[in-house]
Amino acid sequence: MTGKENESEKLFYSIGEVADIFGEETSLIRFWTNHFKDIINPKRNRKGNRLFSQQDIETIRLIHFLVRKQGMKLDGAYKRIVENREGTKKNMEAIEILKNIKQRLLEIKKTI
């Protein structure tokens, strides 16, 4: 079993693992966790380290999409997630699917 397969079975992720998933620094993940504390609730271990659940990671994925990909400010991203989490998630997924289709079409075009 590869590391990627093993990751999907994990219950909790360290802040370093979460940062690696999104290609961001741990300080940014910590900042987002503090700014979005109403909707990101990592558990803490005995040392006080944050442990992120799959739900926390999905929320961070939405934040990452809205802030990094869509260029929204933090307060706007917070408002969008709180008011329409499911709609935002569906929008993000649709955009990712369209990007993948575009990439495949470009690869096909190169072979022609």
N, CA and C atoms as a LAMMPS dump frame, in Angstrom:
ITEM: TIMESTEP
0
ITEM: NUMBER OF ATOMS
336
ITEM: BOX BOUNDS ff ff ff
-5.0000000000000000e+02 5.0000000000000000e+02
-5.0000000000000000e+02 5.0000000000000000e+02
-5.0000000000000000e+02 5.0000000000000000e+02
ITEM: ATOMS id mol type element x y z
1 1 1 N 0.858 -1.194 0
2 1 2 C 0 0 0
3 1 3 C 0.893 1.243 0
4 2 1 N 0.596 2.198 -0.857
5 2 2 C 1.398 3.415 -0.933
6 2 3 C 0.981 4.4 0.146
7 3 1 N 1.773 5.425 0.346
8 3 2 C 1.471 6.449 1.344
9 3 3 C 0.169 7.166 1.065
10 4 1 N -0.127 7.43 -0.212
11 4 2 C -1.359 8.137 -0.576
12 4 3 C -2.591 7.324 -0.198
13 5 1 N -2.552 6.005 -0.44
14 5 2 C -3.68 5.155 -0.073
15 5 3 C -3.865 5.139 1.437
16 6 1 N -2.766 5.119 2.153
17 6 2 C -2.802 5.091 3.605
18 6 3 C -3.376 6.382 4.167
19 7 1 N -3.087 7.515 3.519
20 7 2 C -3.569 8.805 3.992
21 7 3 C -5.086 8.889 3.971
22 8 1 N -5.716 8.267 2.976
23 8 2 C -7.165 8.358 2.879
24 8 3 C -7.859 7.622 4.02
25 9 1 N -7.155 6.74 4.708
26 9 2 C -7.719 5.985 5.803
27 9 3 C -7.469 6.643 7.158
28 10 1 N -6.671 7.666 7.206
29 10 2 C -6.335 8.306 8.469
30 10 3 C -7.528 9.059 9.037
31 11 1 N -7.613 9.072 10.356
32 11 2 C -8.67 9.828 11.02
33 11 3 C -8.255 11.27 11.262
34 12 1 N -6.976 11.474 11.592
35 12 2 C -6.488 12.811 11.902
36 12 3 C -5.152 13.061 11.221
37 13 1 N -4.933 14.327 10.872
38 13 2 C -3.713 14.747 10.191
39 13 3 C -3.041 15.849 10.999
40 14 1 N -1.726 15.834 11.013
41 14 2 C -0.978 16.906 11.683
42 14 3 C -1.031 18.157 10.827
43 15 1 N -0.663 19.283 11.415
44 15 2 C -0.67 20.541 10.667
45 15 3 C 0.329 20.488 9.51
46 16 1 N 1.446 19.796 9.702
47 16 2 C 2.424 19.639 8.63
48 16 3 C 1.869 18.849 7.456
49 17 1 N 1.118 17.787 7.748
50 17 2 C 0.504 17 6.687
51 17 3 C -0.54 17.816 5.931
52 18 1 N -1.316 18.599 6.659
53 18 2 C -2.329 19.447 6.018
54 18 3 C -1.646 20.486 5.13
55 19 1 N -0.588 21.091 5.638
56 19 2 C 0.152 22.077 4.845
57 19 3 C 0.691 21.444 3.562
58 20 1 N 1.201 20.219 3.656
59 20 2 C 1.717 19.523 2.476
60 20 3 C 0.611 19.235 1.464
61 21 1 N -0.566 18.863 1.937
62 21 2 C -1.689 18.572 1.046
63 21 3 C -1.991 19.771 0.152
64 22 1 N -1.925 20.973 0.73
65 22 2 C -2.295 22.183 -0.008
66 22 3 C -1.095 22.963 -0.547
67 23 1 N 0.105 22.483 -0.26
68 23 2 C 1.295 23.177 -0.741
69 23 3 C 1.476 24.53 -0.088
70 24 1 N 1.091 24.635 1.158
71 24 2 C 1.18 25.891 1.905
72 24 3 C 2.087 25.707 3.129
73 25 1 N 2.438 26.8 3.74
74 25 2 C 3.235 26.766 4.963
75 25 3 C 2.338 26.449 6.157
76 26 1 N 2.913 25.838 7.176
77 26 2 C 2.133 25.522 8.376
78 26 3 C 1.621 26.794 9.046
79 27 1 N 2.379 27.877 8.943
80 27 2 C 1.937 29.135 9.564
81 27 3 C 0.635 29.638 8.925
82 28 1 N 0.456 29.425 7.623
83 28 2 C -0.779 29.847 6.966
84 28 3 C -1.954 28.979 7.422
85 29 1 N -1.727 27.683 7.535
86 29 2 C -2.784 26.784 8.011
87 29 3 C -3.164 27.165 9.438
88 30 1 N -2.188 27.477 10.264
89 30 2 C -2.449 27.913 11.637
90 30 3 C -3.244 29.221 11.644
91 31 1 N -2.872 30.162 10.776
92 31 2 C -3.574 31.437 10.668
93 31 3 C -5.027 31.224 10.251
94 32 1 N -5.234 30.397 9.207
95 32 2 C -6.597 30.115 8.765
96 32 3 C -7.401 29.436 9.863
97 33 1 N -6.761 28.527 10.592
98 33 2 C -7.447 27.845 11.693
99 33 3 C -7.916 28.852 12.735
100 34 1 N -7.089 29.819 13.046
101 34 2 C -7.463 30.847 14.02
102 34 3 C -8.536 31.78 13.465
103 35 1 N -8.419 32.157 12.211
104 35 2 C -9.372 33.089 11.604
105 35 3 C -10.743 32.442 11.41
106 36 1 N -10.77 31.149 11.087
107 36 2 C -12.011 30.425 10.821
108 36 3 C -12.347 29.486 11.984
109 37 1 N -12.051 29.914 13.199
110 37 2 C -12.195 29.024 14.356
111 37 3 C -13.629 28.561 14.6
112 38 1 N -14.601 29.261 14.057
113 38 2 C -15.993 28.819 14.197
114 38 3 C -16.305 27.605 13.32
115 39 1 N -15.54 27.424 12.234
116 39 2 C -15.851 26.336 11.31
117 39 3 C -14.716 25.32 11.138
118 40 1 N -13.538 25.605 11.667
119 40 2 C -12.436 24.627 11.692
120 40 3 C -12.152 24.337 13.159
121 41 1 N -12.324 23.094 13.548
122 41 2 C -12.16 22.733 14.956
123 41 3 C -11.205 21.55 15.128
124 42 1 N -9.907 21.772 14.932
125 42 2 C -8.99 20.646 15.113
126 42 3 C -8.929 20.233 16.587
127 43 1 N -8.765 18.949 16.77
128 43 2 C -8.559 18.443 18.131
129 43 3 C -7.117 18.736 18.511
130 44 1 N -6.814 18.612 19.772
131 44 2 C -5.439 18.803 20.245
132 44 3 C -4.985 17.526 20.937
133 45 1 N -3.726 17.162 20.708
134 45 2 C -3.19 16.012 21.428
135 45 3 C -2.634 16.479 22.778
136 46 1 N -2.014 15.596 23.51
137 46 2 C -1.501 15.933 24.85
138 46 3 C -0.454 17.045 24.815
139 47 1 N 0.283 17.119 23.709
140 47 2 C 1.289 18.173 23.563
141 47 3 C 0.685 19.499 23.128
142 48 1 N -0.585 19.491 22.756
143 48 2 C -1.231 20.709 22.283
144 48 3 C -1.174 20.895 20.78
145 49 1 N -0.654 19.905 20.062
146 49 2 C -0.584 19.987 18.602
147 49 3 C -1.967 19.805 17.998
148 50 1 N -2.234 20.532 16.928
149 50 2 C -3.521 20.429 16.242
150 50 3 C -3.588 19.131 15.449
151 51 1 N -4.74 18.477 15.524
152 51 2 C -4.999 17.278 14.741
153 51 3 C -6.28 17.516 13.952
154 52 1 N -6.16 17.53 12.631
155 52 2 C -7.253 17.894 11.744
156 52 3 C -7.999 16.656 11.255
157 53 1 N -9.327 16.712 11.312
158 53 2 C -10.177 15.635 10.805
159 53 3 C -10.39 15.827 9.302
160 54 1 N -11.028 14.83 8.669
161 54 2 C -11.37 14.95 7.25
162 54 3 C -12.28 16.154 7.024
163 55 1 N -13.211 16.404 7.931
164 55 2 C -14.118 17.547 7.794
165 55 3 C -13.339 18.859 7.86
166 56 1 N -12.362 18.943 8.765
167 56 2 C -11.519 20.139 8.845
168 56 3 C -10.765 20.343 7.534
169 57 1 N -10.256 19.26 6.966
170 57 2 C -9.501 19.349 5.714
171 57 3 C -10.408 19.794 4.575
172 58 1 N -11.634 19.314 4.552
173 58 2 C -12.578 19.749 3.513
174 58 3 C -12.885 21.24 3.65
175 59 1 N -12.998 21.724 4.874
176 59 2 C -13.217 23.16 5.085
177 59 3 C -12.003 23.95 4.625
178 60 1 N -10.816 23.474 4.941
179 60 2 C -9.591 24.148 4.495
180 60 3 C -9.506 24.108 2.976
181 61 1 N -9.955 23.005 2.37
182 61 2 C -9.966 22.917 0.898
183 61 3 C -10.851 24.008 0.308
184 62 1 N -12.017 24.26 0.915
185 62 2 C -12.896 25.335 0.45
186 62 3 C -12.232 26.698 0.631
187 63 1 N -11.608 26.908 1.781
188 63 2 C -10.919 28.18 2.039
189 63 3 C -9.811 28.381 1.016
190 64 1 N -9.021 27.344 0.799
191 64 2 C -7.914 27.408 -0.159
192 64 3 C -8.439 27.759 -1.549
193 65 1 N -9.522 27.116 -1.956
194 65 2 C -10.129 27.387 -3.258
195 65 3 C -10.581 28.838 -3.358
196 66 1 N -11.32 29.303 -2.369
197 66 2 C -11.88 30.654 -2.418
198 66 3 C -10.796 31.73 -2.342
199 67 1 N -9.82 31.535 -1.475
200 67 2 C -8.796 32.559 -1.255
201 67 3 C -7.703 32.495 -2.32
202 68 1 N -7.157 31.318 -2.547
203 68 2 C -6.021 31.181 -3.467
204 68 3 C -6.438 31.124 -4.934
205 69 1 N -7.515 30.404 -5.226
206 69 2 C -7.908 30.211 -6.631
207 69 3 C -8.885 31.28 -7.118
208 70 1 N -9.787 31.715 -6.245
209 70 2 C -10.8 32.689 -6.646
210 70 3 C -10.437 34.114 -6.234
211 71 1 N -9.405 34.283 -5.413
212 71 2 C -8.937 35.608 -5.04
213 71 3 C -9.805 36.344 -4.024
214 72 1 N -10.581 35.617 -3.266
215 72 2 C -11.456 36.259 -2.281
216 72 3 C -10.661 36.665 -1.04
217 73 1 N -11.172 37.647 -0.342
218 73 2 C -10.63 38.042 0.961
219 73 3 C -11.133 37.037 1.991
220 74 1 N -10.45 36.958 3.133
221 74 2 C -10.815 35.987 4.162
222 74 3 C -12.241 36.16 4.665
223 75 1 N -12.647 37.411 4.903
224 75 2 C -14.002 37.637 5.408
225 75 3 C -15.059 37.215 4.397
226 76 1 N -14.802 37.447 3.115
227 76 2 C -15.72 37.027 2.069
228 76 3 C -15.797 35.508 1.972
229 77 1 N -14.647 34.847 2.099
230 77 2 C -14.62 33.386 2.064
231 77 3 C -15.38 32.813 3.256
232 78 1 N -15.182 33.404 4.413
233 78 2 C -15.891 32.957 5.609
234 78 3 C -17.405 33.072 5.406
235 79 1 N -17.828 34.219 4.92
236 79 2 C -19.255 34.464 4.708
237 79 3 C -19.827 33.465 3.701
238 80 1 N -19.107 33.229 2.614
239 80 2 C -19.57 32.306 1.575
240 80 3 C -19.717 30.892 2.123
241 81 1 N -18.752 30.448 2.922
242 81 2 C -18.803 29.095 3.473
243 81 3 C -19.949 28.96 4.468
244 82 1 N -20.105 29.945 5.328
245 82 2 C -21.16 29.881 6.342
246 82 3 C -22.542 29.933 5.696
247 83 1 N -22.719 30.795 4.703
248 83 2 C -24.033 30.979 4.089
249 83 3 C -24.398 29.895 3.079
250 84 1 N -23.402 29.356 2.369
251 84 2 C -23.723 28.411 1.299
252 84 3 C -22.587 27.404 1.123
253 85 1 N -22.321 26.615 2.139
254 85 2 C -21.228 25.654 2.112
255 85 3 C -21.39 24.644 0.972
256 86 1 N -22.573 24.049 0.86
257 86 2 C -22.792 23.019 -0.159
258 86 3 C -22.696 23.586 -1.572
259 87 1 N -23.269 24.766 -1.786
260 87 2 C -23.179 25.394 -3.099
261 87 3 C -21.743 25.728 -3.463
262 88 1 N -20.987 26.207 -2.491
263 88 2 C -19.571 26.527 -2.711
264 88 3 C -18.784 25.267 -3.033
265 89 1 N -19.08 24.195 -2.301
266 89 2 C -18.396 22.927 -2.534
267 89 3 C -18.701 22.395 -3.934
268 90 1 N -19.964 22.457 -4.345
269 90 2 C -20.336 21.989 -5.679
270 90 3 C -19.689 22.841 -6.765
271 91 1 N -19.621 24.138 -6.548
272 91 2 C -18.978 25.047 -7.491
273 91 3 C -17.492 24.697 -7.624
274 92 1 N -16.827 24.469 -6.499
275 92 2 C -15.407 24.116 -6.505
276 92 3 C -15.188 22.808 -7.27
277 93 1 N -16.027 21.819 -6.992
278 93 2 C -15.891 20.528 -7.659
279 93 3 C -16.122 20.649 -9.164
280 94 1 N -17.112 21.443 -9.569
281 94 2 C -17.392 21.635 -10.994
282 94 3 C -16.21 22.298 -11.697
283 95 1 N -15.632 23.299 -11.062
284 95 2 C -14.479 23.988 -11.657
285 95 3 C -13.301 23.039 -11.794
286 96 1 N -13.067 22.195 -10.782
287 96 2 C -11.963 21.232 -10.845
288 96 3 C -12.193 20.217 -11.97
289 97 1 N -13.422 19.761 -12.134
290 97 2 C -13.742 18.816 -13.211
291 97 3 C -13.5 19.469 -14.574
292 98 1 N -13.952 20.716 -14.722
293 98 2 C -13.738 21.425 -15.988
294 98 3 C -12.262 21.65 -16.274
295 99 1 N -11.472 21.94 -15.25
296 99 2 C -10.024 22.101 -15.439
297 99 3 C -9.387 20.796 -15.897
298 100 1 N -9.835 19.673 -15.329
299 100 2 C -9.302 18.372 -15.734
300 100 3 C -9.667 18.059 -17.183
301 101 1 N -10.901 18.37 -17.57
302 101 2 C -11.327 18.148 -18.951
303 101 3 C -10.493 19.005 -19.898
304 102 1 N -10.28 20.259 -19.529
305 102 2 C -9.469 21.159 -20.359
306 102 3 C -8.06 20.599 -20.521
307 103 1 N -7.483 20.108 -19.433
308 103 2 C -6.129 19.561 -19.477
309 103 3 C -6.075 18.343 -20.409
310 104 1 N -7.072 17.475 -20.318
311 104 2 C -7.118 16.3 -21.199
312 104 3 C -7.246 16.711 -22.657
313 105 1 N -8.092 17.696 -22.924
314 105 2 C -8.26 18.163 -24.299
315 105 3 C -6.962 18.759 -24.843
316 106 1 N -6.252 19.499 -24.008
317 106 2 C -4.972 20.061 -24.437
318 106 3 C -3.966 18.958 -24.73
319 107 1 N -3.976 17.899 -23.937
320 107 2 C -3.066 16.765 -24.188
321 107 3 C -3.418 16.065 -25.496
322 108 1 N -4.707 15.92 -25.756
323 108 2 C -5.149 15.307 -27.012
324 108 3 C -4.738 16.173 -28.189
325 109 1 N -4.89 17.479 -28.044
326 109 2 C -4.527 18.42 -29.108
327 109 3 C -3.034 18.311 -29.446
328 110 1 N -2.201 18.104 -28.444
329 110 2 C -0.758 17.96 -28.681
330 110 3 C -0.433 16.734 -29.516
331 111 1 N -1.214 15.675 -29.379
332 111 2 C -0.941 14.433 -30.101
333 111 3 C -1.421 14.468 -31.529
334 112 1 N -2.267 15.432 -31.849
335 112 2 C -2.833 15.496 -33.216
336 112 3 C -1.87 16.195 -34.151
